[in-house]
């Protein structure tokens, strides 16, 4: 096997986590190489396709640290590791300042508090995937240019295969290049290659019994290579079931103008989400990400439908930036409409008695204020339930759109990879959506993908720089 030149830090993955870490490490005097599986100059990855909004659990990243910590803890229902929450929320402002110094530019998106830090140019309000020349793409290009100017290297078309260990210490990466397999010797390695949302078998094991029925709402490049490599050398992993994603029209499988938007989340959380029998499947009050996970867990994820009425269609249906009312219909998505529940059941293919029973019981619970007694319960602390009683009535066939997996490699506050006994594996770091312990939990709480990548990429590089300088 050929041996590549030695580096202080080898980074697996050229998204935000990887390029932030590589640049910060180069600033600190480390010799750095980034191994990127993609071959093109604008290689596809979730970072490049992202909308570019930097937030922490739907809060402004410059809010006081205690407020940000509470936001993460609340949205994850206390699941998030406290040490990670502290590191994340206390580094956020500095991370944005550092990124600004690297040449990133930001624009606010109106008066929405958590959309004040949007990478420029801002993505236009279109339903289909549009990323060329948009903020995330522009910023990634700038970070790569900065790294090369600092003497760092980006090896495209290079797939990491396995970690090289010397006893308990990670000392490099074995990788497959365009023509040859080679070993990258390194004093430290950072895994930053994203989640496993594009790996069918891992999805089948952990996320859904029918992964082919999930709409890939992502770049299609997250195959879990880093996760598998880390597990082979004894890394601990968090629960791998939760993912970040949204409810989409089921027509998104054959209509490219229906993904990544409009999301059907607000209709789902305003109405009811039912299976093929017309029975509710989950607590709609927790929100769209949670509902997408619930749909994915169905034996047939392609059997779910959102049911709602005219009031919800006119209110919740218009509440998003790219709202399903009227965008869903404009872009050719299926919307069944009927003056009665019986007529709606016929159009949407539900057993009449089951759907009528579901809505009768649900509406009675809403009117009496006893939604917690429903099966499954319907919570009200995040989103107030609304009765489904104002005709016309509507049904939208939906699917779960998966953006990235939330579970992954366990790390500490310095982004060091941990063993099951929570001791770090020397020389091994991980950052971004390949890691777990921050997002997820029962509520599938979302801490903010871009900020998670940027913060822990920064922290990994700084710890590696300090650790290697001390030797």
KASULJO-V969355 format. One line per field, one symbol per residue. phi: phi as a letter, one per 20 degrees, with the letter a starting at -180 (. if undefined). psi: psi as a letter, one per 40 degrees, with the letter a starting at -180 (. if undefined). A space follows every 10 residues. Layout:
BEGIN
phi->???
psi->???
END
This chain:
BEGIN
phi->.fdffecfcd deodefgfff ffffffgene eccdedffef fdgfaggfef fneebclmcf fefgggffff fffffelnff ffffgffffe dgffffffff ffofcccfdm efgedecdfe fffffdfefc cfmegfffff fffffffffe nfcddfmcdf daeeddmeee cqcebdefcc ebddfbfbcd ebdnedfeef fffffcdbfc ffeeefeaem dedmgfgfff ffdnffcfge ffbeabfcff fffccfedbf cefdgffffe dcdcefendf daffffpfff fgffffefgc fedebedbdf fffeeffdee fdffddfgfg enffcfcbec ffffgffend fgfffffgff fffffffemd ffefcfgcfc fdcffcfdbd ffdcbcfcbe eeebeeerfe cefemffdeg emefegnccb bnefdcndeo mgelfdeoff fgffffffff ffffffffff e
psi->hihiiiidhh hhhfaddddd dddddddeei hihhhhdidi dghhidddei eehhihffih eeiidddddd dddddefedh hdddddddde eddddddddd deeiiiiiga ehdefeghhi iihigidihh dheidddddd ddddddddde eiihgifhhh diihigbehh eahhihaddi hihhhidihh hfeaafeehd dddddddieg deehhgfaee egefdddddd ddeeiiiihe diihaihihd eddeheeeie iiiedddded bihiadeeii eihdediddd ddddddeidg eeeiihhiad ddddcdeeei dgidhedddd eeihhhhiei dddddddefi hddddddddd dddddddeff deeihiihie ddhhihigeh iiiihhhiih hhdiidiahh iaeeehhiid eeiihhehii iaeeiaedib adefhhehdd dddddddddd ddddddddde .
END
